[in-house]
Amino acid sequence: MKKRLVAIVLPALFCGSHLLGRDVADAPIGKDVEAEAESKWEFTISATTYVPLHDQDYVNPTIVADRDWLHLEARYNYEALKTGSLWLGCNWAPIKDFDLTITPMIGGVFGNSTGVAPGYNIMTEYRWIEFFTQGEYFIDAGTHENNFFYSWSELSVVPMKWFRAGLVVQRTKAIGTTIDVQRGPLLGLRYRNIDLSIYWLSPGNHSSTFVFALGTTF
């Protein structure tokens, strides 16, 4: 029980301390408040299709909304099939003048699997290199035997604005099982606010899986 409380409370404390540390003098005054608030909303809608060579295909839709420090997210078929999750997070840029965003989150999971999940998103760019990682530790409401840690990480080079290539690593571990790690190449295409990414996990293996991710940001 103590571990569950720590996992749930830590992201909330982090966001709370981050907000308390903001400089009130930086806040806009008067009519600029509403205009700036509206301009800061950013939405991302994506659908990721998994095509295993020897298993069932499925689609994982995701909706993300960001406004300044606030991060909201909704997922389906992510933690398990026919399972949804809702997330609340806090965007944090710890290094001034460096493109790095860390987002600690807490999520509620419901459906075929039910529980809570502390998680994170980390994204950074440096010149023509991009790195993104996302992870969570799912705490099952019924039994700890169904708890697991999951992460998805990708490192890519961007020689042109519309093209990227690199490597992806997917890691998961359920209690009482061995670590399952899948690796493979990735290719990405961008046109204005539309992104298409193609991944090939465990090429040449029995568990080989193609992943197609299509998303738009506005």
Buried (B, 14 or more C-beta within 10 A) or exposed (E): EEEBEEBBEEBBEBBEEBEEEEEEEEEEEEEEEEEEEEEEEEEBBBEBBBEBEEEEEBEBBBEBBBBEBBBBBBBBBBBBEEBBBEBBBBBBEEEEEEEBBBBBBBBBBEBEBBBBBBBBBBBBBEEEEBBBBBBBBBBBEEEEEBBBBBBBBBBBEBEEEEEBEBEBBBBBBBEEEEEBEBBBBBBBEBEEEEBEBBBBBBEEEEEBBBBBBBBEBE
